[in-house]
Every structure is written in C-alpha cells, then in structure tokens.
Amino acid sequence: MKILENINIFSLRKKILLVSKLIGIVLIVSYVLSGYLPVSTDVSFVIWLSFVVVLTLAIDFTMAHFISKPVSELNESARTMARLDFTHPCKVTSHDEFGELSKSLNIMAENLQKAFRELEVANEKLMLDVEQKKCLLAERKELADNLSHEMKTPLGIIRAYAEGLQEEANEAKRQKYFEIIVAETERMSNLITTLLDLSALENGASQLRPERFDFVEFLETVAGRLLIDTPDADFSLQYELPGHPVYVWADKSRMEQVLDNLIVNAKRNVYPGGVLKLSLKKNSNQLDFSIFNQGLPISQENLSKIWTKFYRDQNSRYSGSGLGLAIVAQILSMQNLPYGAENQPGGVVFYFSIPSIK
C-alpha cells in the first residue's frame, strides 16, 4: 500500500513533474517542427517564440488552477478557523496533497467544534454545581440562623427555671419547674426535628415514595385521631366525605403530615364552641379537600405569607413553631398539587386538590 501511495499519479509532485516533462517535450518538438515551416528562419523563430509565450500563459493558468487557487482557499479556511468559526469547511476536493490537507483541516475543525461543545457543556455543569453549592451553603446558613433564633426562647426559659430549681425549696414549685423544663426541652426537640425535615424536603435530600391508597379511608383515620378522639375538644365538628373508596397515587406518610398540620392548625384557630368543617368532594378525576374553621380572618396581605417558615399570626391564640404550613406547602408543591387558603364569612378555609386514580 505504501508503494502505491508513493507513486500516486494524483499527487501534486507527480503532476508538476509530469507537466514539466511535457513542456520540455513540447518545446523541443515545436522547435524542431518550426524548422520545417515554409518560411524564413527568422519568421519560424518568431512563430516558435509566440508559441512559447502562449505555452507559458497556459502553464501559468494551469499552475494557478492546481496550486494558487487551492492555496488561497486553504489559507482563507485556516483564517476562518483561527477566528473559531467552523461553519465554513474547506471545499478543496482535489485528489492531491491539497485535497488531503483540506480533509485534515475539516476533520480538525469538526474535532475542535466537538471539543468546544463538550467544554461548553462541562462549563454549564460546573456553573450549575457552583450555584447548587451556593444554594446549599445559603440553606445551611439559613438553617443555622433559624435554629439559633428559635432556640433562644426555650433555652432562656430552661435556664431561668433551672436556676430557680437551685434556689427553690418548695417541692410543689420544684415539680412545676421540672415540668416546664421538660416541656420546653420537648418543644426544642420537635422544632429541630421539624426544621431538619423541612430542610431535607427543600434541598431534595428527602425523596417522595408514592403509592396507591384509598384517600377516603385514610382521611377518616387521620381525622378520627385528631378530631373525634379528643375529649377536650371545644368545637362543633361537621364533615362531608364520599361514601365509597377513592384511590390516589401519592406519598402516604407525607400526605399524613399535610392533613395533620392542616387539621391541627384549624383546631388551634377555631373559636371556642365554633364550627370546624371537614370536606372531601370528588370532582371528575380529582379529590378536593378543604377544612374550614370559624375564627378570626387572615389579613389579605398575610395570606401569601402563611406558607413561609416561621410565620406566626399575631392574632392567633396559639404560638406554634411556624413550620407546619411551610411543610404543607413544600410537600404539596413537590407533588404538583394545587393548594391555598382564603377567608370566608365567619372564618378561614384551607384547601388542596389531588388527582384520583382507579
């Protein structure tokens, strides 16, 4: 194969060698033939010289076609590629060294184009990783700041009553102090657990595990535990549920968190002796859940704030962690379920919808 490549008739070197030999032969033959012309020696010489000029012009044109034009095209392509513009490939297609060089330039351009694309993708991925790290650091800082802020009150109470224990001799008061310290400790533990759970949901560390289950039976169980089996309940319960099973595809444990927080929120804000109404209606291919409690309305400017972390309504009789509704919003958003809250005559209603399946 190498021998055949070396004697390739289409190579530029072979072309030039062949042309030079042909020119030499043509010059010799033409000079000899000019001597046989029926004219004088001077005239035959002029004719031969004219032929040489024409031949020279023909050679110049031929060389321009075989050498100058490909060189110009290769040079222009190289300049374009030097500007990182690979949209105009070299179009020299001759079967010689110029053609091979053109192919090599085009292959190099394709490889560079591919390398630049890969570099761009890698750069975008790097930027995304940097942004994710920034978000993670911001979330960690926010978590630390929130914990620091929320821990101040229970820690202050614990410290105050712990100091009181050292000085108090009355056993009944000491027992009361112990109960307060235990209650505040449990409050801190619940706050930390809830905040870590919400943080895991927000940064994707906690994944949803959907399953098929009967939402009607599920709601009856949760509502029964929180609303019916409560002897100290100071409200009138009304409920409206479908009389047949309706199945959904969702994360059951997370939906229990949603219902727990919405029902507990309604219980804490219902007027003493007021109405708390639980409703679940099937509309076409979805279930519409709502829970209404008679109580103070939420100001219009605060309706959008109630889903944020550590929001507490100043008019509420109960001072909670301010995380319950934030968890509800995060869980429902992760499942692309619409939700909201609005004021109604005499109270507030919280609601969400979830698709039903067979």
Number of C-alpha atoms within 10 A of each C-alpha: 5 7 7 8 10 10 11 15 14 13 18 18 14 15 15 14 11 12 15 13 11 12 16 11 12 14 17 12 11 16 18 12 12 19 15 11 12 9 12 10 13 9 14 18 15 12 17 19 16 12 15 17 12 12 15 13 12 12 15 13 13 13 15 13 12 17 14 14 13 20 16 11 16 21 13 14 22 20 12 16 20 11 8 13 14 18 11 12 19 24 14 19 13 15 13 19 13 20 19 15 15 24 17 13 18 20 13 14 23 15 12 15 16 12 12 13 12 12 12 12 12 12 12 12 12 12 12 12 12 12 12 13 12 12 13 13 12 12 15 13 12 13 17 12 12 15 16 11 10 16 16 12 13 18 15 12 16 20 13 13 20 17 12 14 18 9 10 14 10 9 10 10 13 18 12 13 21 16 13 17 20 13 14 19 16 13 16 20 12 13 19 18 12 16 23 14 14 22 19 13 17 15 13 11 10 12 11 16 11 15 12 14 17 16 21 19 17 18 19 15 13 16 18 12 12 16 19 13 10 10 7 6 14 14 17 16 15 12 13 11 15 13 8 9 13 19 20 21 18 20 17 19 12 17 18 16 16 21 19 19 18 20 22 14 18 22 22 16 21 23 20 14 12 18 20 25 17 22 15 20 15 16 11 8 10 16 22 17 19 21 22 27 28 24 22 15 18 19 11 10 8 12 14 13 15 21 20 16 17 18 17 17 16 8 11 14 11 12 11 16 19 18 20 25 21 20 25 23 19 18 21 19 12 13 14 11 13 13 17 15 18 16 17 14 9 14 20 21 21 19 17 19 20 21 17 20 14 9
